[in-house]
Amino acid sequence: MTFHEGEEEKSYHALARRAEGDYRTLEKWRHTHGAWTRACEAMGISEKERADAWESVKQHGLSVVVTEAEEFPSMLREMPWSPHGLYVRGASLGEEPSVAIVGTRKASGEGCAIAREFAKELARHGVTVVSGLAFGIDAAAHEGALDAGGKTVAVIASGVDTVYPRAHEALAKRILEKHGTFVSEYPPGSPALPHRFIERNRIVSGLSRGVIVVEAPEASGALATARFALEQNRDVFVVPGPLRSVNYRGSHALLKSGAALVTEATDVLQALGIEPSFAKASAGKQATGNALSSLDETQKMIITVLSTSGKGMSSDAIAEAAHIAPDATQRALGELILLGMVADHGGLFSLSH
């Protein structure tokens, strides 16, 4: 493991420890003194104190990357409220395309399965999957990327020397073993305080070309990530779900506000103009992606209902779940069957495979 130990990095770390990672305090010191070394000198923090503080970085094998460093992610540097520095554990942060997947901690099995499948497909196309290591959707996203042999980045609300939540220690170990990365703006030893989860969400979106929201209730932290994404000029994508489900109320509010509806990872890749780098989707997947882009809203809603159901459904059941008139449902089903996207099994309809 390599770590940076220039004077600016050492000085930043000493100041971050003194400020307990508080962004506004660090911002004030930076604005007043212009450089971290000058700030340390002005505040009477000696070179020995800086060297002693740096031992915690070396002890945990971390890297410290300040904003001015060449390897600081360009997408973070250009965003509002950019972090002054990052603590990195594991593989270095690169400039490869990244997409975030976020959602509720109290996710359903179906929501986790959707997040995992999106992450797998993105990873297969060489896209790094970013999330926050939380329970539910976050964990499923990390796992999906790892299952596909891809890279994932976990942005956490504590110091990167610890794992939060502790129940995810096995997942964290797997991420590091598979050349993934942990990122935080807080120095080692920092606890996961409530306000830090919102602060870290701006880094989740900032590292990403776009944010995919899966299963977000009205009060979900994923909505804060989506708001940060919009402020940072990132794309927001939403996977829709059952209209009456409380776990999708926030998701559907985002759709009403203009977020893009997506039903598979291909939709995201096409919208972002991301080309496969180390793997390609099958011809069938490409054909499905092209077909989806040409569907009308009724057809897309039927595809969504069938994909979330996971079992055959009657025409009436589909119409009720999608809140579409029965005659419109029948017409759309007939068109989808002709397109080869839906199969009719004696009056029960399902997605074609």
MARZAKE-685816 format. One line per 3 residues: for each residue x, y, z of N, C-alpha, C. Coordinates in pm, whole numbers, plus 32768, in hexadecimal, padded with zeros to 4 digits. Layout:
BEGIN
X:Y:Z:X:Y:Z:X:Y:Z ~ ...;
***
This chain:
BEGIN
8054:7F89:8000:8000:8000:8000:8059:807C:8000 ~ 803D:80DA:7FA9:8087:8159:7FA5:8030:81C7:7FDF ~ 8071:822A:8016:8025:829B:8049:8076:8319:802E;
802D:8389:8021:806E:8407:8003:8099:844A:8085 ~ 8110:8480:8087:8141:84BF:8102:818B:8540:80E4 ~ 8157:858E:8084:818C:8613:806F:8165:866E:80E1;
81A2:86E3:80E9:8188:873E:8158:80F7:876D:8159 ~ 80BA:8782:80E3:802F:87AC:80E0:7FD3:873F:8116 ~ 7FEF:86C3:80F1:7F9D:8655:8123:7FAB:8646:81BB;
8025:864C:81EC:803C:8642:827C:7FF5:86B4:82C6 ~ 8000:872B:828D:7FC4:87A0:82CE:7F2C:8797:82CA ~ 7EF6:876D:8258:7E66:875F:824F:7E33:86FC:82B8;
7E79:868C:82C5:7E4D:8625:8324:7E50:865B:83B2 ~ 7EB8:86A3:83D6:7EC1:86DA:845D:7E4E:873B:8477 ~ 7E2D:878C:8414:7DC0:87EC:8423:7D38:87A7:8425;
7D28:873F:83D1:7CAA:86F6:83CF:7C8F:86B4:8455 ~ 7CF9:8681:8494:7CEA:8646:851A:7CC1:86AF:8580 ~ 7D00:8724:8578:7CE0:878E:85D9:7C51:87BF:85C4;
7C27:87C8:8547:7B9F:87F7:8529:7B37:8789:8533 ~ 7B64:870F:8552:7B0D:8699:8557:7ABE:8689:84D4 ~ 7B03:86A7:8465:7AC9:8694:83E1:7A60:86F9:83BA;
7A4C:8762:8409:79E2:87C3:83EB:7A05:8814:836E ~ 79AE:880B:830C:79CA:884B:828A:79D7:88E2:8297 ~ 797D:8922:82DE:797C:89B4:82E5:79F6:89EA:832C;
7A23:89A5:8392:7A9C:89CF:83D8:7B15:89C6:837C ~ 7B20:8957:8335:7B8F:8947:82D6:7B88:89AE:8267 ~ 7B0F:89CA:8239:7AFC:8A2E:81D0:7B2D:8AB7:81FE;
7B0F:8ADA:8279:7B3B:8B5B:82B1:7BD3:8B62:82B9 ~ 7C11:8AF8:82EA:7CA3:8AF8:82F5:7CE4:8AFF:826B ~ 7CAD:8AB7:820D:7CE5:8AB6:8186:7CD8:8B41:8146;
7C65:8B7D:8155:7C4D:8C01:811A:7CA8:8C6A:815A ~ 7CBF:8C5E:81DB:7D10:8CC1:8223:7DA4:8CB5:8202 ~ 7DD6:8C39:81F8:7E67:8C26:81ED:7E96:8BF9:8164;
7E3D:8BC8:810E:7E63:8BAA:8084:7EA3:8B22:806E ~ 7EE2:8AEA:80D2:7F21:8A65:80C6:7F1C:8A22:814F ~ 7F18:899E:814E:7F0C:8956:81CC:7F8B:8964:8221;
7FFE:8969:81E0:807A:8979:822D:807C:8A01:8273 ~ 8050:8A69:822C:804E:8AEF:826A:7FE7:8AF6:82D9 ~ 7F78:8AAF:82C8:7F12:8AAC:8331:7F49:8A6A:83AF;
7F94:89FD:839E:7FD1:89BA:8411:8034:8A17:8459 ~ 8085:8A5A:840A:80E7:8AB6:8445:80A3:8B25:8492 ~ 8038:8B5C:8457:7FF0:8BCA:8498:7FAD:8B9D:8519;
7F87:8B1E:851F:7F42:8AEA:8595:7FA0:8AA6:85F7 ~ 8023:8AAC:85DA:8086:8A77:8637:8090:89E1:863A ~ 8068:899E:85CC:8075:890C:85C4:80FE:88EE:858A;
8157:88B9:85DA:81E1:88A4:85B0:81EE:8831:854E ~ 8263:882A:850C:827E:87BC:84B0:827D:8736:84FA ~ 82AC:8736:8575:82AA:86B9:85C4:821A:868D:85E0;
81C5:86EB:8603:8138:86C9:861A:80F8:8690:859C ~ 811B:86CB:852A:80E4:869B:84AB:8116:860D:848F ~ 8196:85F7:84A8:81D0:8571:8491:8191:850A:84EE;
817B:8531:856C:813C:84D6:85CB:80AD:84B4:85A1 ~ 8065:8519:8575:7FDB:8503:8549:7FD6:84A9:84CF ~ 803C:84B5:847B:8040:8467:83FE:804F:83D1:8417;
807D:83AD:848E:808E:8320:84AD:800C:82D2:84A1 ~ 7F9A:8313:84BE:7F1A:82CD:84B3:7EF9:82AC:8422 ~ 7F26:8301:83C6:7F13:82E7:8337:7F69:8271:830C;
7FE8:8273:8334:8043:8207:8311:8019:8183:8350 ~ 7FEB:818B:83CC:7FC5:8112:8415:7F56:80C5:83CD ~ 7EF9:810D:8392:7E88:80CD:834F:7E9C:80BE:82B8;
7F11:80E4:8285:7F2D:80D3:81F7:7ED3:8127:819E ~ 7EB5:81A1:81C8:7E59:81F5:817D:7EA2:8254:8120 ~ 7E5A:8289:80C0:7E8C:82F7:806E:7E3E:8374:8092;
7E7E:83E6:808E:7E3D:8466:809F:7E50:84B6:8020 ~ 7DE2:84E3:7FE6:7DE7:852D:7F68:7DA5:85B4:7F7E ~ 7DF2:861F:7F75:7DBB:86A5:7F86:7D8A:86DB:7EFF;
7D36:8740:7F06:7CF6:8775:7E8D:7D5A:879C:7E21 ~ 7DCB:87D2:7E4A:7E2C:8804:7DE9:7E7D:8796:7DA7 ~ 7E76:871D:7DDB:7EC6:86AF:7DA4:7E92:8685:7D1B;
7EED:865B:7CC7:7ECA:8632:7C3F:7E69:85BC:7C40 ~ 7E76:8562:7CA1:7E22:84EB:7CA4:7D9B:8502:7CE8 ~ 7D81:857B:7D19:7CFD:8598:7D51:7C95:858E:7CE1;
7C26:8545:7CF5:7BC4:8531:7C8A:7B91:85B5:7C51 ~ 7B9E:85C4:7BCF:7B76:8641:7B8E:7AE2:865E:7BA0 ~ 7A8F:85F5:7BA5:7A00:860A:7BB3:79DC:8644:7C3D;
7A2C:8624:7CA2:7A15:865F:7D25:7A47:86EE:7D2A ~ 7AB4:8709:7CE8:7AEE:878E:7CEB:7A91:87F6:7CAF ~ 7A43:87CE:7C4B:79ED:882E:7C04:7966:8843:7C45;
7945:87F6:7CAC:78BE:87FD:7CE3:78B4:8863:7D55 ~ 783C:8894:7D74:782B:88EC:7DE8:784B:88A0:7E68 ~ 787F:88E8:7ECE:789B:88AC:7F50:78F8:8834:7F42;
7960:8847:7EEF:79BF:87DB:7ED8:7A0F:87BF:7F57 ~ 7A27:873F:7F77:7A76:8720:7FEE:7B05:8755:7FE0 ~ 7B3F:877F:804E:7BC8:87B5:804B:7C2F:8747:803C;
7C0D:86D1:8069:7C68:8660:805F:7C1C:85DE:8072 ~ 7C59:8571:8048:7C1A:84EE:8053:7C7C:848C:8093 ~ 7C45:8435:80E7:7C8F:83C4:811B:7C64:834A:80CA;
7CC4:8304:8093:7CA8:8294:8038:7CE7:8215:806D ~ 7C97:81AD:8071:7CC7:8128:8099:7CAB:80C7:8028 ~ 7D0F:807C:8000:7CFE:801F:7F91:7D37:8058:7F11;
7CFA:8036:7EA1:7D2B:8064:7E1E:7D1A:80FA:7E0F ~ 7D73:8135:7DC2:7D6B:81C5:7DA8:7CED:81E6:7D59 ~ 7CBD:8260:7D6B:7C4C:828F:7D1C:7C7C:82B1:7C90;
7C3A:827B:7C2C:7C5F:8299:7BA2:7BFB:82F7:7B62 ~ 7C0A:830A:7AE1:7BAF:8362:7A96:7B51:8310:7A3D ~ 7B46:828E:7A54:7AEC:823D:7A04:7A5B:8264:7A23;
79FF:824E:79C4:7973:8276:79DB:7939:822F:7A55 ~ 78F1:827B:7AA7:78B4:8246:7B20:7821:826C:7B24 ~ 77D1:8213:7B5C:7742:822C:7B6F:771E:8202:7BFD;
76CF:8255:7C42:76A4:8235:7CCA:761E:81ED:7CC8 ~ 760D:8191:7D25:758D:814F:7D3B:7569:8160:7DCD ~ 74F6:819F:7DE7:74CF:81BD:7E71:743B:819C:7E86;
7413:8191:7F04:7389:8172:7F25:737A:815B:7FBA ~ 7307:8129:7FE1:72E7:811A:806E:7338:80AD:80B3 ~ 7351:80C4:8134:7390:805B:8185:732F:7FE8:819E;
72AE:8008:81A6:7247:7FA3:81C1:720D:7F6F:813E ~ 7263:7F3F:80EA:723A:7F16:8063:71F7:7E8E:8066 ~ 71A0:7E7A:8004:7163:7DF6:7FF2:71C6:7D9B:7FAC;
71AB:7D19:7FAF:7200:7CBB:7F66:7201:7CDB:7ED2 ~ 718F:7D05:7E9F:7184:7D26:7E11:71D9:7DA1:7DEF ~ 71D4:7E07:7E47:7225:7E7E:7E2F:72B9:7E60:7E30;
72E4:7E0C:7E8D:7372:7DE5:7E92:739A:7D98:7E15 ~ 7340:7D43:7DE5:735E:7CF6:7D6C:736E:7D53:7CF4 ~ 731A:7DBA:7CEC:7324:7E1B:7C7E:73A9:7E66:7C86;
73CC:7E96:7CFD:744A:7EDE:7D0E:74C1:7E87:7CEA ~ 74BC:7E09:7D14:752A:7DAC:7CF8:7538:7D94:7C62 ~ 74C8:7D86:7C1C:74CE:7D6C:7B8C:74FF:7DE7:7B3F;
74D2:7E5E:7B66:7505:7ED8:7B26:759B:7EE2:7B39 ~ 75C9:7EC9:7BB4:7658:7ED3:7BD1:76A8:7E6E:7B80 ~ 7675:7DF5:7B73:76BA:7D8F:7B24:76CC:7DBD:7A94;
7661:7DEE:7A59:7667:7E17:79CC:76C3:7E8E:79B8 ~ 76BF:7EEE:7A13:7719:7F61:7A09:77AA:7F33:7A14 ~ 77C5:7EDB:7A75:784E:7EAA:7A88:787F:7E5C:7A0F;
7827:7E0F:79D1:784D:7DC4:7959:7873:7E20:78E6 ~ 7844:7E9B:78EA:7865:7EFD:7882:78D8:7F57:78AD ~ 791F:7F32:7918:7994:7F80:7941:7974:7FFB:7992;
78FA:8004:79C8:78D2:8078:7A18:78E7:8059:7AAC ~ 7924:80B5:7AF4:7935:80A7:7B83:78B2:80C9:7BC9 ~ 788A:8075:7C26:780D:808A:7C70:782D:80CB:7CF6;
77EF:813D:7D10:7805:818B:7D8A:778A:8182:7DE3 ~ 779F:816E:7E65:772F:8171:7EC4:7767:818B:7F4F ~ 7710:817D:7FB6:7736:81A8:803B:7745:813E:80A5;
7748:80BD:807F:7760:804B:80D9:76F0:803B:8140 ~ 7681:807F:8131:7613:8070:8191:75CA:7FED:817A ~ 7570:7FCB:81D5:751C:7F56:81C2:74C2:7F6B:8148;
7488:7F00:8117:7426:7F0A:80AC:7461:7F1F:8023 ~ 7435:7F87:7FDF:745A:7F9F:7F53:74F0:7FB3:7F43 ~ 752F:7FFF:7F9D:75C0:8017:7F92:760E:7F95:7F90;
75F4:7F40:7FF1:763D:7EC1:7FFA:7626:7E6C:7F7E ~ 75AA:7E68:7F4F:758A:7E19:7ED7:75D7:7E4D:7E5E ~ 75E5:7ED1:7E53:762F:7F0C:7DE4:76C2:7EE3:7DE7;
7701:7EED:7E5D:778D:7EC2:7E69:779C:7E2E:7E46 ~ 7740:7DDD:7E78:7749:7D4D:7E5F:7738:7D2C:7DCB ~ 76DD:7D70:7D88:76C8:7D58:7CFA:7743:7D76:7CA8;
7785:7DE6:7CC7:7800:7E09:7C7E:786D:7DA1:7C95 ~ 787A:7D75:7D11:78E0:7D10:7D31:78C0:7C8A:7CEE ~ 7840:7C65:7CEC:7819:7BE8:7CAC:783F:7BE5:7C18;
783F:7C5A:7BD9:7861:7C64:7B4B:78F6:7C76:7B34 ~ 7943:7C76:7B9E:79D4:7C89:7B90:79FB:7D19:7B77 ~ 79A2:7D77:7B97:79BD:7E04:7B7F:79F0:7E4C:7BFB;
79FC:7ECE:7BEE:7A30:7F21:7C5B:79BE:7F6B:7C9E ~ 79C9:7F7C:7D22:7966:7FC9:7D6B:79AB:8024:7DCF ~ 796E:8098:7DE7:79A3:80FB:7E44:793B:8112:7EB1;
7964:8104:7F2E:790C:811D:7FA1:7933:81A1:7FE1 ~ 78D7:81FF:7FE1:78ED:8281:8022:78AB:8279:80AB ~ 78F9:828C:8115:78C3:8273:819A:78C4:82F2:81EE;
7872:82EF:8259:785C:8364:82AD:78AF:8360:832C ~ 7915:830D:832E:7972:8305:83A0:79FF:8303:8367 ~ 7A61:82EF:83BD:7AE8:82DE:838B:7AF4:825A:8340;
7B4C:8255:82DA:7B57:81DB:828A:7BA5:816D:82D1 ~ 7BD5:8188:8349:7C19:8120:8396:7BB6:80C2:83D9 ~ 7B35:80E7:83D9:7ACF:8092:8415:7A63:8073:83AE;
7A0D:8014:83CD:799F:7FEE:8375:791C:800E:83BA ~ 78C8:805B:8377:7844:8079:83AC:77DD:8063:833F ~ 7776:8012:8359:775A:7FC9:83D5:77B7:7F51:83E9;
77CB:7F2B:8465:7827:7EBE:8484:77FA:7E3A:8445 ~ 7779:7E2D:842E:7746:7DB2:83F1:777A:7D9D:8364 ~ 77B4:7E06:8329:77E6:7DFC:82A1:787D:7DE9:829A;
78B8:7DB7:8305:7949:7DA0:8304:7970:7D39:829A ~ 7920:7CD1:828A:793E:7C6C:8224:7936:7CA8:8198 ~ 78D1:7CFC:8180:78C4:7D3F:80FF:7938:7D9E:80E7;
795E:7DE6:8150:79CF:7E42:8144:7A50:7DF7:8120 ~ 7A65:7D86:8161:7ADB:7D36:8143:7ADA:7D08:80B2 ~ 7A65:7CDF:8083:7A5A:7CB2:7FF8:7A77:7D24:7F97;
7A46:7D9C:7FB6:7A5F:7E10:7F60:7AF4:7E29:7F53 ~ 7B3B:7E26:7FC2:7BCB:7E3F:7FC0:7C16:7DCF:7F78 ~ 7BEC:7D53:7F8E:7C2E:7CE1:7F4B:7C1B:7CE7:7EB4;
7BAE:7D21:7E86:7B90:7D2A:7DF7:7BBA:7DB0:7DBD ~ 7C16:7DF4:7E00:7C51:7E71:7DCE:7BED:7EE3:7DC7 ~ 7B8F:7EE2:7E26:7B33:7F51:7E33:7B6F:7FBD:7E8B;
7B1F:8022:7EAC:7B53:8099:7EF0:7AF2:80C9:7F5A ~ 7B2A:80F7:7FCA:7ADD:813D:8030:7B0A:81CE:8031 ~ 7AAA:8229:803C:7AC7:82B8:8036:7A7D:82FF:80A7;
7AC0:8360:80E5:7A80:83B5:8148:7ACA:8439:814E ~ 7A83:84A2:8174:7AC7:8522:818B:7AEC:8533:821E ~ 7ACD:84D0:8270:7AE6:84D9:8300:7B63:848C:8326;
7BB3:84C1:8381:7C31:847E:83A7:7C19:83FC:83F1 ~ 7C7E:83A5:83F6:7C71:8327:843F:7C42:833F:84CE ~ 7BEC:82E4:84FD:7BB8:82F1:8584:7B37:8340:858D;
7B0B:837C:851E:7A90:83CC:8521:7A16:8372:8528 ~ 79B8:838E:8583:793F:833C:858C:78DA:8362:8520 ~ 787B:830B:8507:7813:8323:84A3:77A1:8373:84E3;
77AF:83F7:84EB:7749:844D:8526:76D6:8462:84C4 ~ 765D:847C:84F7:75E8:8487:849E:75F8:84EA:842B ~ 762E:8562:8445:7637:85C5:83D9:769C:859E:836D;
76F6:8543:838D:775C:851C:832C:7725:84C4:82BC ~ 76B4:8484:82D4:7679:8432:826A:7647:848B:81F8 ~ 760C:84FD:821A:75E1:855A:81B2:765A:8596:816C;
76C1:85BA:81BA:7739:85F5:817E:777C:8593:811E ~ 7782:8514:8143:77C5:84B3:80EC:7777:849E:806B ~ 76F1:84B5:806D:76A0:849D:7FF6:76C9:84F6:7F82;
76FB:856E:7FA0:7727:85C7:7F33:77A3:858F:7EEE ~ 77F3:853F:7F37:7868:8501:7EFB:7840:8488:7EA9 ~ 77DB:843E:7ED8:77A6:83CD:7E8B:777B:83FC:7E01;
772C:8467:7DFD:76FD:849B:7D7B:776E:84E1:7D30 ~ 77C5:8525:7D79:7830:8570:7D38:7893:8519:7CEE ~ 78AA:84A0:7D20:7906:8443:7CDE:78C9:8403:7C63;
7848:8419:7C4B:77FD:83CB:7BE9:77CC:841F:7B74 ~ 77C6:83DF:7AFF:778B:8420:7A8A:76F3:842D:7A98 ~ 76B7:83CF:7ADF:7628:83D0:7AF5:7606:8381:7B71;
758D:8396:7BA5:755F:8352:7C1E:74E0:8305:7BFE ~ 74DF:8284:7C20:7469:8230:7C0E:7427:821F:7C96 ~ 73A7:8242:7C9E:735C:8235:7D1B:7303:81B9:7D11;
7315:815F:7D6F:72C4:80E4:7D75:727C:80E0:7DFC ~ 71FA:80DF:7DFA:71A9:80CE:7E72:71C8:8138:7EDC ~ 7198:81B1:7EC6:71AF:821E:7F25:712C:8251:7F5E;
7114:8241:7FE0:709F:827C:801F:70A9:8314:8023 ~ 7043:8355:805A:7040:83E7:805C:70B1:8423:80AF ~ 70DA:83E1:8119:7142:8417:8171:71C9:83D6:815C;
71DE:8397:80EC:725B:834F:80D4:72D1:83AE:80BE ~ 7344:8386:80F4:73BD:83D3:80DA:73E4:83D2:8047 ~ 73AF:836F:7FFC:73CA:836A:7F6C:7395:83E6:7F25;
732C:8422:7F5B:72F6:849B:7F1E:7357:8510:7F2E ~ 739F:8512:7F9F:7406:8578:7FB1:7476:8565:7F4C ~ 749A:84E8:7F33:7500:84CC:7ECE:74D2:84FB:7E45;
7452:84E5:7E26:741C:8512:7DA6:741F:85AA:7D9C ~ 7400:85EF:7E09:7405:8682:7E07:7493:86B3:7DF1 ~ 74F3:8676:7E36:757E:869A:7E20:75A4:8683:7D8E;
7577:8614:7D56:7598:85F4:7CCB:7567:8662:7C6E ~ 74EF:8693:7C83:74B9:86FD:7C2F:750A:877D:7C3F ~ 7532:879E:7CBA:7585:8814:7CD1:760C:8807:7C8D;
763C:878D:7C80:76BF:8773:7C44:76B6:875A:7BAD ~ 763F:876D:7B76:7628:8757:7AE6:763F:86C6:7ABE ~ 7617:8669:7B15:761B:85DB:7AF6:758F:85AD:7ACE;
7587:853F:7A87:7506:8506:7A62:74CC:84B4:7AD4 ~ 7448:84B7:7AE0:7403:8467:7B44:73A6:8406:7AFD ~ 73B5:8386:7B1D:7364:831C:7AE0:7315:82D7:7B4F;
729A:82B2:7B30:7244:8274:7B95:7208:81F4:7B5F ~ 7213:818A:7BAF:71CF:810C:7B90:7145:8113:7BD1 ~ 70D9:810F:7B84:7052:811A:7BBE:7028:8097:7C00;
6FC0:80A1:7C51:6F8F:802A:7C93:6EF9:802F:7CA3 ~ 6EC0:7FD6:7CF3:6E2F:7FD4:7D08:6DFC:805C:7D39 ~ 6D91:808B:7CFE:6D62:8112:7D1A:6D38:8128:7DAA;
6D09:80C0:7DEE:6CD9:80CE:7E77:6D45:80B2:7EE0 ~ 6DBB:808C:7EB6:6E24:8067:7F15:6E63:80E4:7F54 ~ 6E67:80E7:7FDA:6EA5:8159:801F:6F3A:8161:8001;
6F77:80F1:7FDF:7006:80F1:7FC1:7027:8135:7F3D ~ 6FC2:8157:7EEE:6FDC:8199:7E6E:6FA1:8225:7E65 ~ 6F6B:8258:7ED4:6F2E:82DE:7ECE:6F95:8349:7EAB;
700A:8342:7EE7:7073:83A1:7EC4:70A3:8390:7E35 ~ 70AE:8312:7E0B:70D9:82F5:7D81:7078:8332:7D1E ~ 6FF7:831E:7D34:6F93:8351:7CD6:6F8B:83E9:7CD9;
6FA8:8426:7D4E:6FAE:84B8:7D55:7020:84ED:7CFD ~ 708F:84A6:7CFB:70FF:84CD:7CA4:70D6:84C4:7C11 ~ 708D:845B:7BEE:705F:844D:7B64:7003:84BF:7B3D;
6FAB:84E6:7B97:6F52:8558:7B7B:6FA0:85D9:7B68 ~ 7014:85E1:7BAA:7068:8659:7BA1:70C1:865A:7B25 ~ 70BC:85ED:7AD7:7108:85EB:7A5A:717C:858C:7A55;
7191:853B:7ABD:71FC:84D6:7AB7:71DC:8470:7A4A ~ 7243:8431:7A15:7232:83D1:79A8:7207:8349:79DD ~ 719F:8310:79A1:7172:828A:79C5:71CA:8224:797F;
71FD:81C3:79CB:7250:815A:7991:721F:80D2:79C3 ~ 722A:806E:796D:7202:7FE7:7994:7275:7F83:798A ~ 72E6:7FAD:7956:735C:7F57:7953:73D8:7FAC:7941;
744C:7F73:795D:74C9:7FBF:795B:74E7:7FF6:78D0 ~ 74B8:7FB2:7868:74D0:7FE2:77E0:7499:806E:77CD ~ 7426:808C:780A:73EC:8112:7801:744D:817B:7835;
748F:815C:78A4:74EE:81B9:78E2:7569:81CB:788A ~ 759F:815C:785C:7616:8163:7807:75FD:81B5:778A ~ 758A:81A1:774B:756A:81EC:76D2:7559:8280:76EF;
7516:82A1:775F:74FF:832D:7782:7583:8376:779E ~ 75E3:8330:77DA:7663:836C:77FD:76CA:8361:778D ~ 76A7:8318:7723:7705:8306:76B5:7780:82B8:76DB;
776F:8258:7735:77E0:8208:7765:77F3:818F:770B ~ 7868:817F:76D6:7888:810C:7682:78C6:809D:76D6 ~ 78A5:801F:76B9:78E3:7FB0:7703:797B:7FB5:76F8;
79C0:7F9A:7769:7A52:7F9F:7764:7A92:7F16:7770 ~ 7A5E:7EBE:77C9:7A9C:7E3B:77D2:7A3A:7DCA:77BA ~ 79BC:7DE8:77AA:7959:7D81:778D:78E9:7DC0:773E;
78A3:7D6F:76F0:7834:7DA0:76A1:77B7:7D51:76C1 ~ 7748:7D99:76BF:76C9:7D54:76D1:76B0:7CFB:7659 ~ 7662:7C96:766C:763F:7C3D:75FE:75EB:7C86:7597;
75E4:7C4C:751D:7594:7C8A:74B5:7503:7C95:74E0 ~ 74D5:7C31:752B:744B:7C33:755B:7434:7CA8:75B9 ~ 7493:7CC3:7613:7486:7D32:766F:7484:7DB6:7623;
74DA:7DC2:75BC:74DE:7E3C:756F:745B:7E51:7526 ~ 7427:7DE7:74EE:73A8:7DF3:74A6:7339:7E1D:7505 ~ 733A:7DE4:757E:72D4:7E09:75DF:72E2:7E9B:7607;
735F:7EC7:761B:7374:7F53:763E:7343:7FB1:75D3 ~ 7360:7F90:7554:7331:7FE4:74E6:7299:7FE5:74DF ~ 725E:7F70:74F4:71CC:7F68:74EF:718D:7FBA:755F;
71C7:7FB3:75D8:718F:7FFD:7648:718E:8093:7630 ~ 71F7:80C4:75EE:71FE:8154:75D6:7190:8185:757B ~ 7151:812B:752E:70E9:8153:74D0:705C:813A:7505;
7050:8105:757F:6FCD:80E6:75B6:6F85:8164:75E6 ~ 6EFF:815F:75E3:6EB4:81CE:761D:6EA5:81B7:76B3 ~ 6E67:8218:76F9:6E62:8210:778B:6E0E:819B:77BC;
6DA1:817B:7774:6D4E:8109:779C:6D9E:8088:7793 ~ 6DE7:8075:7725:6E37:7FFD:7714:6EA5:7FF3:777D ~ 6EE5:8065:779B:6F4F:8064:7800:6F18:803F:7889;
6EA0:8073:78AA:6E67:8054:792C:6E45:7FBF:7937 ~ 6E17:7F84:78C9:6DFA:7EF4:78CA:6E7B:7EA5:78DE ~ 6EE5:7ECD:7899:6F67:7E8A:78AA:6F94:7E94:793B;
6F81:7F0A:7978:6FA9:7F1E:7A03:6F5A:7EC3:7A60 ~ 6ED6:7EBE:7A4B:6E80:7E6A:7AA0:6EAB:7DD7:7A95 ~ 6EC2:7DA8:7A1B:6EE7:7D1C:7A08:6F72:7CFE:7A40;
6FCE:7D5E:7A34:7056:7D47:7A66:7058:7D43:7AFE ~ 7004:7D93:7B3F:7001:7D93:7BD2:6FAE:7D1E:7C09 ~ 6F50:7CEC:7BB8:6EFD:7C7D:7BE5:6F4C:7BFB:7BED;
6F98:7BDF:7B84:6FE6:7B64:7B81:6F94:7AE8:7B68 ~ 6F14:7AF7:7B47:6EBF:7A83:7B2A:6E57:7AAA:7AC2 ~ 6E15:7A47:7A88:6DB0:7A61:7A26:6D39:7AAC:7A60;
6D02:7B0B:7A13:6C91:7B5B:7A42:6C25:7B60:79D7 ~ 6BAA:7B64:7A01:6B3C:7B73:79A2:6B36:7C03:7971 ~ 6AF1:7C19:7904:6AE3:7C9F:78CD:6AA0:7CFD:7932;
6A39:7CCB:7976:69F3:7D1E:79D9:6A4E:7D43:7A4E ~ 6AA0:7CE4:7A79:6AFC:7CFF:7AE9:6B63:7D68:7AC1 ~ 6B93:7D5F:7A45:6BF4:7DC1:7A14:6BB4:7E4C:7A0D;
6B38:7E51:79D9:6AF2:7ED1:79CD:6ADF:7F12:7A56 ~ 6ABC:7EBF:7AB9:6AA7:7EF4:7B40:6B29:7F25:7B7E ~ 6B94:7ED6:7B71:6C15:7EFB:7BAD:6C50:7F78:7B6C;
6C3B:7F87:7AE9:6C74:7FF8:7AA0:6C17:8070:7A98 ~ 6B9A:805D:7AC8:6B35:80C6:7ABF:6B21:80F3:7A2E ~ 6B10:8090:79D8:6AF8:80A7:7949:6A71:8069:7926;
6A27:80A8:78CD:69A6:8073:78A2:69B7:7FE9:7865 ~ 6958:7F8D:787C:6965:7F03:784A:6979:7EFB:77B3 ~ 6930:7F4D:7765:6940:7F46:76D3:69C9:7F76:76A7;
69FD:7FDD:76EB:6A84:800E:76CB:6AED:7FA6:76F0 ~ 6AD4:7F5F:775E:6B30:7EF5:7788:6B34:7E85:7721 ~ 6AC0:7E5E:76EF:6AB8:7DF3:768B:6B04:7E1A:760C;
6AF0:7E96:75DF:6B36:7EC3:7565:6BCD:7EC3:7579 ~ 6BF7:7EF9:75EB:6C87:7F01:7605:6CC5:7E77:7613 ~ 6C7E:7E1A:7652:6CB1:7D92:765F:6CC2:7D51:75D6;
6C61:7D67:757E:6C6B:7D2F:74F7:6CE5:7D64:74AE ~ 6CFF:7DE6:74BD:6D74:7E23:747B:6DF6:7DEE:74B6 ~ 6DFA:7DDD:753B:6E72:7DAA:757C:6E8E:7D1A:7558;
6E24:7CCD:7544:6E34:7C41:7517:6E70:7C3D:748B ~ 6E40:7C96:7434:6E76:7C9C:73AB:6F09:7CC5:73AD ~ 6F2D:7D1A:740B:6FB9:7D45:7417:7012:7CD9:7455;
6FD3:7C70:7488:7021:7C05:74C6:704C:7C23:7554 ~ 700D:7C87:7593:7035:7CAF:7619:6FDD:7C71:7685 ~ 6F66:7C47:765F:6F09:7C0A:76BE:6ED8:7B86:7683;
6EC8:7B22:76DA:6E96:7AA0:76AF:6E0D:7A87:76EE ~ 6DB4:7A46:76A1:6D2E:7A24:76D0:6D2A:798E:76F1 ~ 6D16:796D:7770:6D0F:78E2:779A:6C7F:78C2:77C1;
6C2B:78B1:775C:6B9F:788E:7775:6B55:78F6:77C4 ~ 6B6B:7976:77A6:6B25:79DF:77EB:6B73:7A1D:785F ~ 6BE5:79E3:7880:6C40:7A1D:78E3:6CB9:7A55:789A;
6CD8:7AD4:78B1:6D3F:7B18:7866:6DBC:7B2A:78BB ~ 6E31:7B1B:787C:6EAF:7B2F:78C0:6F13:7B65:785C ~ 6F84:7B95:788E:6FEF:7BC6:7836:702C:7B50:77EC;
704E:7B64:776D:7093:7AFC:7721:7122:7AF2:7750 ~ 715B:7A7E:774B:71E6:7A69:7775:7239:7A35:7700;
***
